[in-house]
């Protein structure tokens, strides 16, 4: 199951690096996905990641942390599917249009740090 954690951490690392180096291009690439796609389909990806985190938690030195990431991913999926009070649209608009470049790059740095930690904690 460690290959699941390797794949997820490499994906996170690449997304984080893209957010840091190519901020506007990455946001532009996410716009069609977050705005035009059905929210239930967009929620499938975090749900899949959440389930994969639970399956692969035993392959980590810190399984509680991997399970916590799984819970957060499943919560994000529920947020996209349930869309309480139309908040999904507001959060997407904020991330894609209103968030400053510095904040977006900070988000990329946090993603790179989480990906590196996850990668280094695989048994």
N, C-alpha and C positions, 0 to 999 in steps of 0.2 A: 503494500500500500504506500510505500514511500514515494513511488513514482507519481502518485496523485499530488502529493505535497510539492514535489519538484516542479511539476507542470504548473501548478497554481502560483508558486513563488516566482517562476520565470515569467509567467504572464503578468503578474503584478509588477515585477521589476521593469518589464518593457513598457507597461502603461505609465508607471511612475516616471521613467526616464523621458517618455514622450511628453508628459505633462510639464516636466521641467524644461526641456529643450525646445519643444515645438508646441507651445501653449495654445496659440490660436488655431493651429492646424488640427490639433487633437480635439479641441472643443468643436471645431467645424465638422470633424468626422463623427462626433457624437450627436450633433444636432438632429440629423434625420432619424437616428435610432430612438432618441428620447422624445422627439416631438411627433413623428408621423406613425411610429409603430404602435400596435395595440399594447397598452400597459400590461395586460396579462402575459403577453409574449415576452416583454422586457423583464417581467418578474420571474420568468423561468430560469434565467441565467443565475441570479443570486440564489434561487432555491436549489439549483443543481450544485452550486459551489457549497452551500450550507450542508447539503446531504453528503457531499464528498468530504467535507471537513470532518463530519462525524464518523464516516467510514475509516478515514485515514488517521484519526487522532492517536491511535496506538503506535503509530510509526514515528512519533515525535517524543523528544525528551520532556516536553511540557504539554501533555495531552489536554489539560484543562484549558490552556490558552487556545489550542486549536478548536476545541469544542465551543469556547466563547466566540471565536470567529465564525463558527458554524451557526450559533444562535443569532449573531448579528446579521449574517447573510440571510437567514430565514426571516428575520424581522424586516429586512429591507425588501425581500420578496413579497411579504405580506403587505407592506406599505405600498408597493407598486400595484398590487392586485386590488386591495381594498380601497385605496385612495381616499383617506378620510378628509372630508371637506374640501376636496380639490387641491390638497397640499402638494401632490406629486407634480402638478404643473408649475406651481410656484417655486418649488425646490429646483426643478429642471431649468426654469427660466433664470433663477438666480445663478445657478452653476454655469449655465451656458452664456449668459449675457451680462449679468450685473456684477459677478464676482471679479475682483481685480486680478490682474496678472500675477501679482505677488502672492495673493492668497491661493491662486491655482497652483503656482509653483510650490508653495508650502504644502499643499495637498499632495503634490508629486513627491516631495521629499519624505513626507510621512509614509506614503505608499512604498517608496524604495526602502525605508527603514524597516517597515513591517515585512516586506518581501525578503530582505536580507536576514532578518531574525528568523523567519519561518524556514528559510533555506538552511540556516546554520543549525537549527534545532532538529533536523531530520536525523534519525538514528542510522 
